[in-house]
Each structure stands twice: as C-alpha cells, then as structure tokens.
Amino acid sequence: MNTLREIKRASPEQSCLYIDQMGGTGAVSRICEVSSAAVSQWRRYGIPHARLQFLRERLKNQKLLEQAQALIAEVK
C-alpha cells in the first residue's frame, strides 16, 4: 500500500492555492465528496494526481455552464 508521500501529488504550496481559489476547504470537500479533514491533508501533503484530474474535469464543466449562463444573460 502506498503511503501519503509515495502517491503522485501537486506540491503543498500549489495545493493551498488551488484549494483557496476553489472556495476553500469546505467547498472542495463538497465538490470531491470527501471530509474536510481529507482536504486539510491535501493542504499539508499536496492534492493527489487523481483528485486533480477529477477537479479539472468538474470545474471545466462548471466554467462552461457559467459561460453559457453569462452569454444567455447578455442576450436578454
């Protein structure tokens, strides 16, 4: 079994920036359906690569939705 430090991860510094940009520990825990304690560990050790991929896809879809809603609002 891999330990926390053996798993491919983003750096702790990058992870803190990403988590803050996504709305903080609580927001990221809801998006990923994990505990706040898990996200706090990501701040300390880095976000695992698999979770980064998940977040990228999830937020890409959210950005597309926000762009579509903004475009609709401009047309009205």
C-alpha positions, -999 to +999 in steps of 0.1 A: +000+000+000+013+035-009+019+059+019+007+095+017+042+107+005+046+080-022+015+090-042+020+114-071+008+148-059+008+185-065+031+205-042+016+216-009+021+253-020+002+247-053-025+227-035-031+255-010-035+280-039-059+257-058-080+249-027-083+286-019-092+295-055-119+269-055-136+283-024-117+268+005-116+235+024-153+232+028-161+239-009-135+214-021-147+187+003-182+191-010-171+190-047-150+159-041-174+143-016-146+138+010-142+150+045-128+184+054-100+166+072-090+149+039-088+183+022-067+196+051-043+168+045-041+178+008-030+212+020-003+196+040+009+169+016-005+180-017-036+171-038-033+136-052-030+135-090-063+116-094-082+142-075-065+170-096-078+153-127-113+150-112-113+187-101-101+198-136-130+180-153-155+190-128-145+227-129-142+227-167-178+217-169-188+243-143-169+270-162-187+261-195-220+263-177-211+297-162-200+310-196-233+298-212-253+314-185-234+347-189-240+346-227-277+340-221-278+369-197-262+392-223-287+382-249-317+391-227 
